[in-house]
Amino acid sequence: MIHRLITLAFGALALLFCAGCSDYSVARQELHARYLAEEDALLVLEVEYGIDAGDVPDPKAVEALLHSLNGARRYPPEGGLVSFDFDKPLPEAAQGMEREQRDLKEFAANVKVEDTHMFVDERKRLSFLRLTRISHVQRMLKLLNAFMNRASAREASWAKPLASEFPIFDQGTYDAFHKAVADGHEWLRIENEAFVIDAPMTEANAARCLQWIRQGSKGEREAEYYAWFDQMTSCEVGPEHTQLRFCEPPQRRFEIGFDSNGDRTDFSALATELTNRAVPIGAATLLEKKFALLDAQPAARTPK
């Protein structure tokens, strides 16, 4: 449950780092998010450093960048084995999935690209940034929580005995999770500008979970996944619930990034191709301005 919640709760952020079968590759990907309480909106800044489209720029890579620069809502911008394209009509819903399709359409209607740029970062790498606004976040969380409960209720694992593995180590927590799903639990909410994950569990189970997180994991991909927990600003363990908080003031920005094996140092061919297509390529100060926007006071608004 917590595995899925962490991923889905922040808008399926893990998908932004899916590189398989993509139109181009990058040396590093970062994602920064900031909730604006005054507007009930989430600003999401994607940054891709060191874009590699090949020695002779692949036309698919060039078109993917142009598409994104023109405001396309494909996430991640380079596509991949798993990606969302909110500009494409959804296929007909499978039987029993009509509500999920309606909710996804509603979510898509609240996703708007506010700004995009190509720029050269401080390491002279050709890079891309995109700022997206997700509106009516409280409503989106309501849809997400309802989806989580429906999806979890359908899981066959509830009919199996307790496996005693992260994040459910004891029977009391197993039963509490099962009851929470049946009761329509609010797994994720916003409280005082912070995102709060509310996990029903015993204190003993919470202690084992925190120990498991601190010890890390053996696999590199899993280690990267649990780096999400490094963004946690506080943790409150109670007798029946554990609450994980993210983005509490003054740390209002959620950020995570991953490095790949990109080693390209010459980006001139792709830069020339984009320039020939009338694409301006700015300096690293463009990114600094976006960071300043995310770190601004709560009442700050995105420039028109």
Secondary structure as a PSIPRED ss2 file (coil, helix, strand):
# PSIPRED VFORMAT (PSIPRED V4.0)

   1 M C   1.000  0.000  0.000
   2 I H   0.000  1.000  0.000
   3 H H   0.000  1.000  0.000
   4 R H   0.000  1.000  0.000
   5 L H   0.000  1.000  0.000
   6 I H   0.000  1.000  0.000
   7 T H   0.000  1.000  0.000
   8 L H   0.000  1.000  0.000
   9 A H   0.000  1.000  0.000
  10 F C   1.000  0.000  0.000
  11 G C   1.000  0.000  0.000
  12 A C   1.000  0.000  0.000
  13 L H   0.000  1.000  0.000
  14 A H   0.000  1.000  0.000
  15 L H   0.000  1.000  0.000
  16 L H   0.000  1.000  0.000
  17 F H   0.000  1.000  0.000
  18 C C   1.000  0.000  0.000
  19 A C   1.000  0.000  0.000
  20 G C   1.000  0.000  0.000
  21 C C   1.000  0.000  0.000
  22 S C   1.000  0.000  0.000
  23 D C   1.000  0.000  0.000
  24 Y C   1.000  0.000  0.000
  25 S E   0.000  0.000  1.000
  26 V E   0.000  0.000  1.000
  27 A E   0.000  0.000  1.000
  28 R E   0.000  0.000  1.000
  29 Q E   0.000  0.000  1.000
  30 E E   0.000  0.000  1.000
  31 L E   0.000  0.000  1.000
  32 H E   0.000  0.000  1.000
  33 A E   0.000  0.000  1.000
  34 R E   0.000  0.000  1.000
  35 Y E   0.000  0.000  1.000
  36 L E   0.000  0.000  1.000
  37 A C   1.000  0.000  0.000
  38 E C   1.000  0.000  0.000
  39 E C   1.000  0.000  0.000
  40 D C   1.000  0.000  0.000
  41 A E   0.000  0.000  1.000
  42 L E   0.000  0.000  1.000
  43 L E   0.000  0.000  1.000
  44 V E   0.000  0.000  1.000
  45 L E   0.000  0.000  1.000
  46 E E   0.000  0.000  1.000
  47 V E   0.000  0.000  1.000
  48 E E   0.000  0.000  1.000
  49 Y E   0.000  0.000  1.000
  50 G E   0.000  0.000  1.000
  51 I E   0.000  0.000  1.000
  52 D E   0.000  0.000  1.000
  53 A C   1.000  0.000  0.000
  54 G C   1.000  0.000  0.000
  55 D C   1.000  0.000  0.000
  56 V C   1.000  0.000  0.000
  57 P C   1.000  0.000  0.000
  58 D C   1.000  0.000  0.000
  59 P H   0.000  1.000  0.000
  60 K H   0.000  1.000  0.000
  61 A H   0.000  1.000  0.000
  62 V H   0.000  1.000  0.000
  63 E H   0.000  1.000  0.000
  64 A H   0.000  1.000  0.000
  65 L H   0.000  1.000  0.000
  66 L H   0.000  1.000  0.000
  67 H H   0.000  1.000  0.000
  68 S H   0.000  1.000  0.000
  69 L H   0.000  1.000  0.000
  70 N C   1.000  0.000  0.000
  71 G C   1.000  0.000  0.000
  72 A C   1.000  0.000  0.000
  73 R C   1.000  0.000  0.000
  74 R E   0.000  0.000  1.000
  75 Y E   0.000  0.000  1.000
  76 P C   1.000  0.000  0.000
  77 P C   1.000  0.000  0.000
  78 E C   1.000  0.000  0.000
  79 G C   1.000  0.000  0.000
  80 G C   1.000  0.000  0.000
  81 L C   1.000  0.000  0.000
  82 V C   1.000  0.000  0.000
  83 S C   1.000  0.000  0.000
  84 F E   0.000  0.000  1.000
  85 D E   0.000  0.000  1.000
  86 F C   1.000  0.000  0.000
  87 D C   1.000  0.000  0.000
  88 K C   1.000  0.000  0.000
  89 P C   1.000  0.000  0.000
  90 L C   1.000  0.000  0.000
  91 P C   1.000  0.000  0.000
  92 E C   1.000  0.000  0.000
  93 A C   1.000  0.000  0.000
  94 A C   1.000  0.000  0.000
  95 Q C   1.000  0.000  0.000
  96 G C   1.000  0.000  0.000
  97 M C   1.000  0.000  0.000
  98 E H   0.000  1.000  0.000
  99 R H   0.000  1.000  0.000
 100 E H   0.000  1.000  0.000
 101 Q H   0.000  1.000  0.000
 102 R H   0.000  1.000  0.000
 103 D H   0.000  1.000  0.000
 104 L H   0.000  1.000  0.000
 105 K H   0.000  1.000  0.000
 106 E H   0.000  1.000  0.000
 107 F H   0.000  1.000  0.000
 108 A H   0.000  1.000  0.000
 109 A H   0.000  1.000  0.000
 110 N C   1.000  0.000  0.000
 111 V E   0.000  0.000  1.000
 112 K E   0.000  0.000  1.000
 113 V E   0.000  0.000  1.000
 114 E E   0.000  0.000  1.000
 115 D E   0.000  0.000  1.000
 116 T E   0.000  0.000  1.000
 117 H E   0.000  0.000  1.000
 118 M E   0.000  0.000  1.000
 119 F E   0.000  0.000  1.000
 120 V E   0.000  0.000  1.000
 121 D C   1.000  0.000  0.000
 122 E C   1.000  0.000  0.000
 123 R C   1.000  0.000  0.000
 124 K C   1.000  0.000  0.000
 125 R C   1.000  0.000  0.000
 126 L E   0.000  0.000  1.000
 127 S E   0.000  0.000  1.000
 128 F E   0.000  0.000  1.000
 129 L E   0.000  0.000  1.000
 130 R E   0.000  0.000  1.000
 131 L E   0.000  0.000  1.000
 132 T E   0.000  0.000  1.000
 133 R E   0.000  0.000  1.000
 134 I E   0.000  0.000  1.000
 135 S E   0.000  0.000  1.000
 136 H C   1.000  0.000  0.000
 137 V H   0.000  1.000  0.000
 138 Q H   0.000  1.000  0.000
 139 R H   0.000  1.000  0.000
 140 M H   0.000  1.000  0.000
 141 L H   0.000  1.000  0.000
 142 K H   0.000  1.000  0.000
 143 L H   0.000  1.000  0.000
 144 L H   0.000  1.000  0.000
 145 N H   0.000  1.000  0.000
 146 A H   0.000  1.000  0.000
 147 F H   0.000  1.000  0.000
 148 M H   0.000  1.000  0.000
 149 N H   0.000  1.000  0.000
 150 R H   0.000  1.000  0.000
 151 A H   0.000  1.000  0.000
 152 S H   0.000  1.000  0.000
 153 A H   0.000  1.000  0.000
 154 R C   1.000  0.000  0.000
 155 E C   1.000  0.000  0.000
 156 A H   0.000  1.000  0.000
 157 S H   0.000  1.000  0.000
 158 W H   0.000  1.000  0.000
 159 A H   0.000  1.000  0.000
 160 K C   1.000  0.000  0.000
 161 P C   1.000  0.000  0.000
 162 L C   1.000  0.000  0.000
 163 A C   1.000  0.000  0.000
 164 S C   1.000  0.000  0.000
 165 E E   0.000  0.000  1.000
 166 F C   1.000  0.000  0.000
 167 P C   1.000  0.000  0.000
 168 I E   0.000  0.000  1.000
 169 F C   1.000  0.000  0.000
 170 D C   1.000  0.000  0.000
 171 Q H   0.000  1.000  0.000
 172 G H   0.000  1.000  0.000
 173 T H   0.000  1.000  0.000
 174 Y H   0.000  1.000  0.000
 175 D H   0.000  1.000  0.000
 176 A H   0.000  1.000  0.000
 177 F H   0.000  1.000  0.000
 178 H H   0.000  1.000  0.000
 179 K H   0.000  1.000  0.000
 180 A H   0.000  1.000  0.000
 181 V H   0.000  1.000  0.000
 182 A H   0.000  1.000  0.000
 183 D C   1.000  0.000  0.000
 184 G C   1.000  0.000  0.000
 185 H C   1.000  0.000  0.000
 186 E C   1.000  0.000  0.000
 187 W C   1.000  0.000  0.000
 188 L E   0.000  0.000  1.000
 189 R E   0.000  0.000  1.000
 190 I E   0.000  0.000  1.000
 191 E E   0.000  0.000  1.000
 192 N C   1.000  0.000  0.000
 193 E C   1.000  0.000  0.000
 194 A E   0.000  0.000  1.000
 195 F E   0.000  0.000  1.000
 196 V E   0.000  0.000  1.000
 197 I E   0.000  0.000  1.000
 198 D E   0.000  0.000  1.000
 199 A E   0.000  0.000  1.000
 200 P E   0.000  0.000  1.000
 201 M C   1.000  0.000  0.000
 202 T C   1.000  0.000  0.000
 203 E H   0.000  1.000  0.000
 204 A H   0.000  1.000  0.000
 205 N H   0.000  1.000  0.000
 206 A H   0.000  1.000  0.000
 207 A H   0.000  1.000  0.000
 208 R H   0.000  1.000  0.000
 209 C H   0.000  1.000  0.000
 210 L H   0.000  1.000  0.000
 211 Q H   0.000  1.000  0.000
 212 W H   0.000  1.000  0.000
 213 I H   0.000  1.000  0.000
 214 R H   0.000  1.000  0.000
 215 Q H   0.000  1.000  0.000
 216 G C   1.000  0.000  0.000
 217 S C   1.000  0.000  0.000
 218 K C   1.000  0.000  0.000
 219 G C   1.000  0.000  0.000
 220 E H   0.000  1.000  0.000
 221 R H   0.000  1.000  0.000
 222 E H   0.000  1.000  0.000
 223 A H   0.000  1.000  0.000
 224 E H   0.000  1.000  0.000
 225 Y H   0.000  1.000  0.000
 226 Y H   0.000  1.000  0.000
 227 A H   0.000  1.000  0.000
 228 W H   0.000  1.000  0.000
 229 F H   0.000  1.000  0.000
 230 D H   0.000  1.000  0.000
 231 Q H   0.000  1.000  0.000
 232 M E   0.000  0.000  1.000
 233 T E   0.000  0.000  1.000
 234 S E   0.000  0.000  1.000
 235 C E   0.000  0.000  1.000
 236 E E   0.000  0.000  1.000
 237 V E   0.000  0.000  1.000
 238 G C   1.000  0.000  0.000
 239 P C   1.000  0.000  0.000
 240 E C   1.000  0.000  0.000
 241 H E   0.000  0.000  1.000
 242 T E   0.000  0.000  1.000
 243 Q E   0.000  0.000  1.000
 244 L E   0.000  0.000  1.000
 245 R E   0.000  0.000  1.000
 246 F E   0.000  0.000  1.000
 247 C C   1.000  0.000  0.000
 248 E C   1.000  0.000  0.000
 249 P C   1.000  0.000  0.000
 250 P C   1.000  0.000  0.000
 251 Q C   1.000  0.000  0.000
 252 R C   1.000  0.000  0.000
 253 R E   0.000  0.000  1.000
 254 F E   0.000  0.000  1.000
 255 E E   0.000  0.000  1.000
 256 I E   0.000  0.000  1.000
 257 G E   0.000  0.000  1.000
 258 F E   0.000  0.000  1.000
 259 D E   0.000  0.000  1.000
 260 S C   1.000  0.000  0.000
 261 N C   1.000  0.000  0.000
 262 G C   1.000  0.000  0.000
 263 D C   1.000  0.000  0.000
 264 R C   1.000  0.000  0.000
 265 T C   1.000  0.000  0.000
 266 D C   1.000  0.000  0.000
 267 F C   1.000  0.000  0.000
 268 S H   0.000  1.000  0.000
 269 A H   0.000  1.000  0.000
 270 L H   0.000  1.000  0.000
 271 A H   0.000  1.000  0.000
 272 T H   0.000  1.000  0.000
 273 E H   0.000  1.000  0.000
 274 L H   0.000  1.000  0.000
 275 T H   0.000  1.000  0.000
 276 N H   0.000  1.000  0.000
 277 R C   1.000  0.000  0.000
 278 A C   1.000  0.000  0.000
 279 V C   1.000  0.000  0.000
 280 P C   1.000  0.000  0.000
 281 I E   0.000  0.000  1.000
 282 G E   0.000  0.000  1.000
 283 A C   1.000  0.000  0.000
 284 A C   1.000  0.000  0.000
 285 T H   0.000  1.000  0.000
 286 L H   0.000  1.000  0.000
 287 L H   0.000  1.000  0.000
 288 E H   0.000  1.000  0.000
 289 K H   0.000  1.000  0.000
 290 K H   0.000  1.000  0.000
 291 F H   0.000  1.000  0.000
 292 A H   0.000  1.000  0.000
 293 L H   0.000  1.000  0.000
 294 L H   0.000  1.000  0.000
 295 D C   1.000  0.000  0.000
 296 A C   1.000  0.000  0.000
 297 Q C   1.000  0.000  0.000
 298 P C   1.000  0.000  0.000
 299 A C   1.000  0.000  0.000
 300 A C   1.000  0.000  0.000
 301 R C   1.000  0.000  0.000
 302 T C   1.000  0.000  0.000
 303 P C   1.000  0.000  0.000
 304 K C   1.000  0.000  0.000
